[in-house]
């Protein structure tokens, strides 16, 4: 088990990681989900030993790692960039960690070729990384990480620099590849909640260097503990609609759980998919984004900026007026402190 | 119309022929003559000079000494230059300081530098022997013993040209991508292993270039030997260039020194070509 306790990293007085406490079981894939700058890469690099935390401990099966240099840590890592050794061919690239670990060259080459076959690069073992496409280069990096058979595998947004179709295909391939890594703790950093829902056994939400929630992907998605968590776990981000409650009222129909709210200021978090076209509220279109087969329409409604998600391509122009319906009963209520209210 | 483009090349070609080809062709012609202090002119004597050269043990000894001197100095320069470049590679302040500091020996005129070193090596008046004595190492007959004189030439050459290696290799190190170093750390390679598995192979092409440039320059060594030892004691530090200079300019055997020069040129071209191919095969992965 990989255990992290009280991990903290300050850079120029700013906390890049703060009070990180988490446990990761072997054979599980945990998605570290957070927006850009949330601290995902910093956390991965701290685990790998590429940066030294100011406080806290990293333990694998009870053994402390914090003082070990990166090359002595049983970790494999794939980064956002396609990192390979430009002076070595693909086979030698993948064999590199094995040779470093003292495996005989012939055996290392054979194991490297087997790993390359698993990622679909059996025919390219003699090529240099520079002769491969970006996707193929990243497959080489993945093969190099897998062949090491390290107890901890860190995948830091490995497909972020690939195009959409390739990313989808690779994600599925990676799930298949990782299915056989039974004893490995796999941490997968991502900014995409869909990836987390699709891939992870567990999800850890990171914001401003802190863990804001963890649990099973479905639970976290259905019941974000705070507005910050709701923002991280929803893409497009959840629509915050501030409101004020005077007097105790029962909002039993609101959200998925019955709640009773005392007087105070609140925010109703409404998912973009819970706003539909064809309703009574007249909203003005400010921007339309078509992503694949979906349309995200940015709206202005009574001074509120909202995003509506539709499962079809609908072309609208800025300034158009569209009638919308808000499924308020699906909303999540958060208190003034940003925490889930009335749960 | 298409062929007229060659007309535009003609002036440049003529200059090239004049400055390169003519001296070479003239030297070839001179090498087949008996031109010396008594019989100046291009009197044809066939391959007599080349026959004499073949039996000239002093020439071949000078060539062997030159080979030893070149290989020794360039290897030391490479190792020292690489070590110094690695030391300051990651340190910006040190890099700036050493880059300026190390330019000084390179900017020094070889003759001036050799005079300075001759003073330093002076066995009774120079500062080196007292320093060695104070350190308990003992004085050395720097310029009066064959072995020590050879060592003195090596030291001066290394002192003057290590900065060249340093600057070339530092430029190479600074051009290396950072990503493979990150990968090497993750893949279990410590600093020493990273050097041999990542830094050294990635600097292969630059290393070959630097070594070859220095070998070409070292094979022409003349000023240092002339000022520092005059080829002595005896002929113990005499190199090919210096021997050719003695035969040509001191003994005025123009025909014979032309034959010596041409032979030397051919040997150097062949040797450096072979060395270049071997170095590329050994150090540059793309050539494999």
Interface residues (C-beta under 8 A of the other chain):
Chain A: X48 X49 X50 X69 X70 X71 X72 X75 X76 X77 X79 X81 X83 X84 X85 X86 X87 X88 X96 X97 X100 X101 X141 X144 X148
Chain B: X177 X179 X180 X182 X183 X184 X185 X186 X187 X188 X189 X190 X193 X197 X198 X201 X202 X204 X285
